Amino acid sequence: MKITFQNCEFKEIKEKVSQYYTENRITVDSFWEDQVLESSTYIILAGVKIIGFFAIHHKQLLTLFNVDIEYIHYAEELFNKAKHYEEVFEAFIPTGDELFLSLALDDFSKIEKQAYFSVDSQREIKSYEINKDYILTLATVGDIDLIKQYSDNFFEEALIYHVEVRHIYIARLLDEVVGFGIINYGRVVPHFASIGMFVRAEYRCQGIATNILLSLKKVVHAKGLQPISGCWYYNHNSKKSAQSAGLCSKSRLLRIHF
């Protein structure tokens, strides 16, 4: 049987990707989604039948790879071909993606720990008692200058977009801006919503980060979605805040070099 690769638009494989990650309970966050959506995508064809897919970010980083179960005996051969597409020399792989990870581990030169992916443990968490004047409100376009002033460029060039689509929240204590929250709703795996926070340096270690995350969890659950928190592997304070808010890091994102 002749198996070929063909370049495609992400929309052509979106349903297959979403189904694969959902059925296999693979945890991913908005950062991972950014890399996938910025990638060149390919379908794997057996004749005219689509039997799999892969994606390459900026020519060098594999971000997706999968082959349908009935063609799994071709997976190793096809993965090696995908590794030699464009200028690939590394891959981003969630540890929950058993096939992709196993194939990459067959022949690698180095593994780097990239990020923690945390899910809601559903355990009961009580909000820290900060102050009765603590509030979290949805940001509007009129708040953009205020956010720029106090967020230390946390949102970078995507700030205006996130405000316009109602992703950003402002945390205040006694009318003083103390931090921000953000919800990124899943674009690749739609039942996930990534939550994150930023707290001004002078207000850290007071439970504000945890309360922001707890509030964002409530918003996400009210929409019938699953809250996810991702953080860089060495951002220990962010990981601790997530744990305090009941988010447990059961999986990782790895950068594997070939």
ZAFI-222280 format. One record per residue: residue in three letters; x, y, z of N, C-alpha, C in turn. Coordinates in steps of 0.001 Angstrom, whole numbers, padded with zeros to 6 digits, always signed. Atoms other than C-alpha are relative to their C-alpha. Layout:
# ZAFI-222280
AlaXYZXYZXYZ;...
This chain:
# ZAFI-222280
Met+000849-001206+000000+000000+000000+000000+000879+001249+000000;Lys-000770-001225+000081+001321+003421-000959-000501+001002+001041;Ile+000339-000988-001028+001410+005862+001975+000764+001283-000294;Thr-000600-001283+000350+002059+009538+001307-000346+001066+001037;Phe+000257-001171-000833+002229+012866+003147-000508+001125-000895;Gln+000517-001132+000778+000282+015912+002004-000241+001181+000925;Asn+000226-001226-000782+000325+019475+003318-001485+000332+000026;Cys+001417-000320-000125-003056+020670+004602-000186+001186+000938;Glu+000363-001008-000983-004811+023387+006575-000365-000690+001309;Phe+000299+000630-001282-005251+022744+010289-001464-000403+000107;Lys+001429+000302-000101-009028+022821+009901-000329-001379-000561;Glu+000244+001311+000596-008752+019630+007821+000280-001141+000981;Ile-000301+001051-000972-007341+017684+010788-000496+000336+001407;Lys+000396-000444-001344-008844+019632+013699-000875-001025+000706;Glu+000906+000958-000639-011611+017115+014349+000740-001264+000421;Lys-000768+001198-000344-009182+014165+014277+000915+000261+001187;Val-000891-000341-001115-006741+015939+016607-000793+000093+001294;Ser+000824-000163-001185-009470+016937+019052-000519-001339+000511;Gln+000518+001318-000381-010958+013439+019026+001094-000853+000630;Tyr-001115+000806-000517-007561+011796+019588+000389+000449+001409;Tyr-000414-000497-001316-006628+014045+022521-001097-000176+001043;Thr+001114+000192-000922-010083+013762+024053-000142-001462+000393;Glu+000190+001419-000282-010425+009978+023755+001140-000579+000829;Asn-001155+000510-000729-006924+009418+025155+000317+000809+001255;Arg-000103-000787-001239-007392+011962+027967+001392+000635+000148;Ile-001314-000643+000022-004216+013837+026992-000159+001461+000411;Thr+000101-001358-000518-003767+017054+028963+000952+000928-000748;Val-000800-001020+000675-002540+020127+027061-000541+001371+000388;Asp+000442-001345-000370-002701+023881+027659+000064+000939-001195;Ser+000062-000981+001086-002941+027084+025633+001359+000234-000648;Phe-001340-000153+000584+000852+027339+025162+000230-001084-001051;Trp-000110+001096+000954+000854+023919+023499-000873+000283-001221;Glu+000885-000310+001122-002122+024996+021386+000597+001075-000901;Asp-000649-001040+000805-000221+028122+020269+001010-000619-000965;Gln-001033+000618+000844+002632+025951+018970-000637-000803-001130;Val+000681+000806+001019+000252+023616+017138-000626+000891-001074;Leu+000701-000859+000958-001753+026425+015542+000947+000821-000856;Glu-001010-000707+000786+001437+028100+014338+000803-000959-000884;Ser-000755+001028+000718+002665+024833+012775-000525-000209-001423;Ser+000420+000529+001294+002595+023559+009215-000569-001391+000261;Thr+000665+001269-000290+000202+020601+009199-000051-000891-001236;Tyr-000033+000990+001070+000198+017409+007156-000961-001142+000317;Ile+000768+001226-000147-002137+014500+006582+000830-001159-000538;Ile-000640+001225+000460-000893+010941+006177-001070-000802-000735;Leu+000996+000643+000863-002685+009150+003341+000414-001419-000382;Ala-000148+001340+000573-003071+005464+002495-000921-000026-001211;Gly+000828-000231+001187-004243+005866-001062-000646+001360+000134;Val+000709-001268-000187-006942+008526-000634-000564+000120+001415;Lys+000540+000006-001363-007799+007636+002978+000966+000676+000968;Ile-000816-000652-001023-006534+009889+005782+000159-000970+001170;Ile-000267+000954-001080-004862+007603+008338+000804+000603+001151;Gly-000765-000632-001061-002959+010112+010448+000338+001431-000337;Phe-000371-001404+000179-001441+013546+010784+001297+000286+000743;Phe-001115-000537-000790+001620+015455+011943+000109+001484-000273;Ala-000151-001448+000135+002643+019082+012377+001409+000401+000391;Ile-001374-000475-000227+005915+021005+012329-000028+001508+000226;His-000034-001418-000365+006445+024362+014053+001313+000613-000484;His-001155-000738+000510+008798+026777+012263+001063-000924-000593;Lys-000835+000922+000769+010260+023937+010172+000779-001009+000832;Gln-000947+000813-000745+012148+022347+013073-000578-000801+001163;Leu+000537+000588-001225+009808+021271+015891-001282-000781-000284;Leu+001216+000794+000136+007341+018384+015636-000932+000297+001166;Thr+000969-000290-001061+004198+019304+017564-001154-000990+000030;Leu+001036+001032+000071+001807+016549+016444+000538-001189-000771;Phe-000201+001188+000832+002107+012985+015252-000959-001070+000484;Asn+000878+001104-000347-000485+010243+015148-000363-000785-001248;Val+000451+000902+001055-001479+007244+013051-001173-000801+000555;Asp+001165+000768-000437-004862+005498+013250+000403-001415+000405;Ile-000377+001266-000615-004808+002255+015224+000132-001137-001007;Glu-000079+001101+000957-005437-000018+012232+001238+000074-000896;Tyr-001240-000165+000769-002263+001373+010620+001198+000184+000919;Ile-001028-000268-000999-000179+001460+013796+001300-000746-000323;His-001210+000757+000357+002235-001136+012361+000903+000789-000950;Tyr-000818-000879+000832+003433+001614+009998+000566+001190+000791;Ala-000281-001234-000750+003907+004157+012802+001485+000319+000090;Glu-001431-000266-000158+007645+003745+013366+000620+000500-001302;Glu-000517-000406+001305+008438+004004+009660-000463+001411-000359;Leu+000544-001312+000346+006168+007015+009187+000557+001093+000894;Phe-000579-000985-000920+007497+008774+012270+001423+000362-000426;Asn-001365-000286+000443+011056+008448+011027+000017+000864-001251;Lys+000099-000851+001191+009991+009969+007710-000391+001425+000391;Ala+000422-001333-000456+008232+012852+009497+001157+000734+000665;Lys-001171-000595-000659+011399+013445+011557+000973+000608-001008;His-000915-000504+001032+013259+014050+008297-000707+000919-000992;Tyr+000716-000996+000795+010657+016453+006891+000507+001392+000376;Glu-000435-001381-000207+011550+020131+006531+001398-000007+000645;Glu-001320-000049-000660+014413+020775+009049-000122-000486+001442;Val+000339+000464-001354+013117+018836+012078+001212-000567+000737;Phe-001007+000616-000857+015506+018101+014929-000467-000135+001451;Glu+000513+000109-001363+013252+018210+018012-001528-000092-000039;Ala+001452+000133-000076+009676+017701+019223-000502+000463+001353;Phe+000746-000285-001217+007225+019033+021816-000998-001137+000186;Ile+000870+001155-000181+005423+016036+023313-000612-000006+001403;Pro+000642+000179-001308+002830+015901+026133+000213-001442+000461;Thr-000280+001358-000472+003624+012922+028346-001214-000913-000086;Gly+001196+000821+000151+000024+011741+027998-000177-000591-001382;Asp+000109+000488+001373+000525+011124+024260+000911-001220-000152;Glu-000793+001222-000093+001688+007509+024509+000713-000352-001296;Leu-000617+000380+001264+002329+006837+020821+001124+000946-000385;Phe-000983-001019+000387+004143+010091+020026+001237-000095+000895;Leu-001113+000062-000944+006291+009835+023168+000815-001277-000195;Ser-000711+001271+000150+007149+006167+022661+000870-000004-001252;Leu-000770-000047+001235+008258+006733+019082+001225+000905+000146;Ala-001112-000933-000180+010421+009695+020082+001088-000590+000894;Leu-000962+000591-000929+012065+007693+022869+000825-001123-000633;Asp-000766+001051+000672+013227+005051+020405+001381+000484-000416;Asp-001284-000511+000496+016009+007314+019182+000056+001505+000242;Phe-000084-001424-000336+016764+010655+020871+001397+000316+000519;Ser-001311-000418-000508+019824+012669+021864-000091+000688+001356;Lys+000139-000748-001266+018450+014751+024749-001463+000255+000286;Ile+001357-000344-000427+015276+015354+026748+000071+001187+000950;Glu+000116-001147-000885+014415+018716+028326-001413+000070+000574;Lys+001311-000169-000637+011589+019319+030806-000493+001408-000290;Gln+000484-001285+000482+009506+022111+029311-001045+000642+000914;Ala+001112-000610-000745+006325+022595+031351-000759-001055+000806;Tyr+000975+000795-000737+003889+021243+033926-001386+000263-000588;Phe+001408-000132+000324+000291+020590+032884-000786-000475+001218;Ser+000748+000328-001212-002093+020653+035868-001496-000011-000279;Val+001452+000109+000133-005729+019583+036068-000645+000194+001362;Asp+000712-000230-001249-008374+020294+038671-000208-001326+000728;Ser+000123+001233-000785-008202+017655+041406-001404-000188+000562;Gln+001375+000022-000514-011795+018506+042444-000049-000059+001533;Arg+000043-000002-001459-010729+018538+046091-000481+001354+000500;Glu+000565-001237-000531-012406+021134+048258+001109+000922+000480;Ile-000996-001011-000364-010341+024286+048615-000739+001222+000522;Lys+000594-001215-000534-011240+027224+050802+000834+001204-000424;Ser-000702-001221+000390-010388+030698+049553+000727+000594+001196;Tyr-000706-000700-001053-007767+032546+051532-000792+001240+000398;Glu+000664-001212-000471-009299+035242+053685+000985+001160-000107;Ile-000922-001110+000217-007532+038296+052296-000570+001276+000596;Asn+000626-001244-000421-009854+041215+052775-001371+000051-000652;Lys+001351-000062+000554-013540+041808+052266-000082+000908-001219;Asp+000001-000914+001139-012616+044471+049707+000729-000567-001216;Tyr-000644+000653+001140-010854+041959+047410-001061-000380-001031;Ile+000946+000343+001065-012649+041628+044044+000762-000367-001267;Leu-000546+000357+001307-012000+040121+040606-001066+000317-001033;Thr+000978-000432+001001-013717+041733+037615+000549-000180-001407;Leu-000380+000169+001400-013688+041175+033860+000509+001323-000567;Ala-000583-001214+000583-011453+043675+032041-000746+000422-001254;Thr+000595-000559+001211-012799+045948+029317+001072+000746-000788;Val-000947-000736+000841-011142+047858+026489+000502+001250+000713;Gly-000407-001188-000735-011071+050891+028780+001068-000262+001043;Asp-001010+000353-001005-008725+049000+031117+001368-000298-000599;Ile-001248+000429+000648-005974+048371+028547+001217+000755+000533;Asp-001147-000771-000510-003688+051201+029713+000326-000398+001431;Leu-000200+000418-001382-004184+050138+033324+000721-001355+000054;Ile-000630+001319+000044-003245+046554+032488+001457+000120-000431;Lys-001381-000213+000441-000144+047693+030596+000858+000557+001132;Gln-000741-000650-001076+000876+049791+033604+000435-000982+001087;Tyr-000253+000856-001158+000707+046987+036152+000328-001460-000299;Ser-000166+001427+000294+001151+043679+034299+001410-000406-000391;Asp-001401+000321+000310+004902+043895+033584+000119-000769-001319;Asn-000009+000598+001343+004227+042929+029945-000330-001495+000025;Phe+000363+001410-000138+002786+039584+031111-000784-000509-001210;Phe+000857+000426+001111+000289+039498+028233+000632+000248-001365;Glu-000762-000280+001208+002794+040758+025638-000895+000602-001090;Glu+000709-000646+001118+001478+041651+022168-001441-000474-000133;Ala+001363+000536+000108-001709+039606+022680-000986+000698+000934;Leu+000841-000650-001008-003104+041974+025339-001329+000481-000573;Ile+001236-000582+000540-005632+043825+023165-000959-001099-000436;Tyr+000850+001120+000423-006911+040589+021648-000686-000640+001194;His+000568+000680-001172-007412+038965+025060-001059+000852+000698;Val+001014-000875-000605-009276+041994+026383-001259+000010-000858;Glu+001157-000084+000903-011515+042198+023320-000853-001272+000030;Val+000772+001253-000025-012512+038529+023569-000360-000411+001430;Arg+000454+000180-001382-013121+038843+027331+000690-001174+000702;His-000798+001037-000638-010288+036637+028575+000666+000466+001302;Ile-000814-000530-001101-008664+038950+031154-000863+000543+001127;Tyr+000671-000472-001218-009741+039685+034728+000984+000823+000823;Ile-000826-000873-000839-008466+042385+037099-000306-000277+001463;Ala+000150+000214-001439-007870+041649+040784+000322+001299+000731;Arg-000205-001226-000778-008249+044586+043175-000154-000274+001484;Leu+000072+000065-001451-007704+044988+046898-000039+001431+000519;Leu+000193-001390-000453-009054+048159+048536+000175+000973-001164;Asp-000027-000803+001230-009438+049577+044991+001370+000100-000652;Glu-001334+000007+000600-005742+048960+044272+000147-001245-000876;Val-000237+001147+000880-004859+046741+041287+001154-000825+000560;Val-001035+000861-000585-002943+043773+042700+000413-001143-000935;Gly-000361+001083+000910-002966+041290+039837-001037-000198-001083;Phe+000872+000277+001142-004661+039766+036824-000193-001502-000157;Gly+000261+001386+000357-006224+036511+035700-000301-000088-001482;Ile+000305+000189+001410-006634+035056+032235-000559-001401-000222;Ile+000548+001279+000433-008724+032287+030693+000165-000100-001504;Asn-000124+000293+001430-007716+030870+027310-000858-001215-000310;Tyr+000892+001103+000317-010550+028754+025963+000585-000849-001128;Gly-000637+000935+000908-009458+025639+024062-000357+000223-001460;Arg+000192-000165+001446-008995+026070+020313+000291-001290-000753;Val-000311+001304+000588-007574+022620+019546-000780-001098+000719;Val+000776+000941-000823-009108+020628+022420-001045+000833+000736;Pro+000957-001010-000458-012321+022573+023083-000572-000186+001405;His+000557+000142-001342-013301+021067+026439+000955+000500+001077;Phe-000964-000573-000933-010169+022542+028062-000092+001523-000007;Ala-000186-001448-000081-009759+026116+029288+001201+000248+000900;Ser-001221-000267-000766-006297+027242+030407-000178+001247+000856;Ile+000101-001150-000895-006258+029515+033440+001393+000377+000507;Gly-001288-000480-000477-003367+031675+034576-000170+001299+000739;Met+000091-001234-000783-002561+034637+036771+001353+000706+000045;Phe-001187-000827-000260-000099+037449+037395-000309+000858+001215;Val+000159-000830-001197+000367+039179+040768+001169+000970+000068;Arg-001055-001011-000136+002285+042416+041220+000973-000402+001114;Ala-001059+000480-000897+005591+041807+043029-000257+000351+001464;Glu+000176-000449-001393+004674+043820+046125-001199-000640+000684;Tyr+001189+000635-000594+001473+041794+046668+000092-001527-000014;Arg-000143+001449+000047+002882+038288+046301+000119-000602+001408;Cys-000068+000766-001259+002872+035603+049034-001085+000413+000985;Gln+001128-000379-000854-000485+036851+050357-001268-000796-000338;Gly+001149+000811+000386-002755+034232+048781-000785+000544-001170;Ile+000747-000617+001104-003847+036501+045919+000013-000898-001237;Ala-000091+000867+001173-002595+034165+043171-000961-001173+000112;Thr+000899+001142-000206-004490+031246+044673-001456+000412-000151;Asn+001384-000454+000111-007694+033248+044980-000384+000325-001437;Ile+000289-000267+001410-007437+034400+041368-000298-001309-000720;Leu+000192+001284+000664-007084+030800+040189-001301-000674+000438;Leu+001260+000575-000477-009978+029654+042390-001200+000670-000673;Ser+001094-000728+000661-012195+032366+040903-000120-000404-001464;Leu+000013+000379+001416-011182+031449+037349-000526-001429-000177;Lys+000533+001366+000055-011900+027768+038057-001528+000010+000017;Lys+001460-000081-000089-015467+028705+039004-000602+000454-001327;Val+000487-000492+001294-015918+030621+035738+000017-001130-001031;Val-000156+001080+000974-014639+027672+033709-001004-001126+000254;His+000945+001073-000326-016721+025065+035539-001438+000406-000336;Ala+001355-000477+000295-019834+027231+035114-000329-000114-001482;Lys+000191+000147+001444-019323+026944+031347+000038-001466-000428;Gly-000039+001418+000310-019122+023154+031578+001317-000469-000587;Leu-001311+000327+000546-015410+023108+030708+000943-000478+001103;Gln-000993+000519-000943-012309+021611+032350+001158+000986+000129;Pro-001113-000946-000172-009791+024077+033855+001353-000708-000017;Ile-001363+000510+000125-006144+023454+032992+000956+001137+000353;Ser-001027-001010-000289-003095+025260+034317+001340-000513-000499;Gly-001328+000367+000479+000250+025178+032524+001014+001025+000451;Cys-001062-000950-000361+003510+026698+033702+001348-000573-000397;Trp-001361+000419+000334+007159+026605+032711+000529-000899+001105;Tyr-000415+001030-000952+008865+023675+034413+000731+000579+001208;Tyr-000814-000541-001092+011122+025890+036527-000640+001211+000681;Asn+000726-001067-000685+008477+028431+037586-000646-000590+001251;His+000435+000713-001197+008207+026965+041069-001124+000720+000743;Asn+001054-000741-000708+006071+029749+042536-001358-000168-000677;Ser+001253+000196+000726+003455+029407+039803-000558-001397+000258;Lys+000437+001369-000265+003332+025644+040358-000599-000111+001408;Lys+000513+000037-001367+002844+026151+044117-001378+000653+000092;Ser+001302-000678-000008-000019+028592+043509-001072-000898-000603;Ala+000956+000910+000630-001692+026099+041182-000388-001124+000963;Gln+000278+001069-000956-001381+023360+043805-000901+000499+001127;Ser+000820-000567-001079-002867+025640+046466-001446+000184-000452;Ala+001351-000175+000551-005850+026180+044156-000624-001330-000418;Gly+000560+001314+000298-006402+022432+043805+000324-000539-001364;Leu-000412+000463+001322-004670+021996+040447+001219-000909+000149;Cys-001086+000960-000184-002484+018886+040369+000708-000267-001326;Ser-000805+000156+001215+000367+018434+037882+000248-001487-000262;Lys-000096+001432+000281-000191+014882+036606+000728-000309-001297;Ser-000708+000247+001253+001555+015353+033248+000929+001162-000315;Arg-001036-000964+000355+004375+017271+031595+000009+000221-001518;Leu-000342-000207+001399+005392+018773+028268+001503-000146-000099;Leu-001423+000234+000182+008787+017516+027091+000468+000559-001330;Arg-000666-000356+001256+011177+018904+024478+001040-001097-000250;Ile-000887+001118+000297+012905+015913+022889+000799+000306-001260;His-000913-000261+001124+015940+016367+020630+000403-001326-000646;Phe-000368+001213+000732+016835+013859+017920+001470+000061-000440;
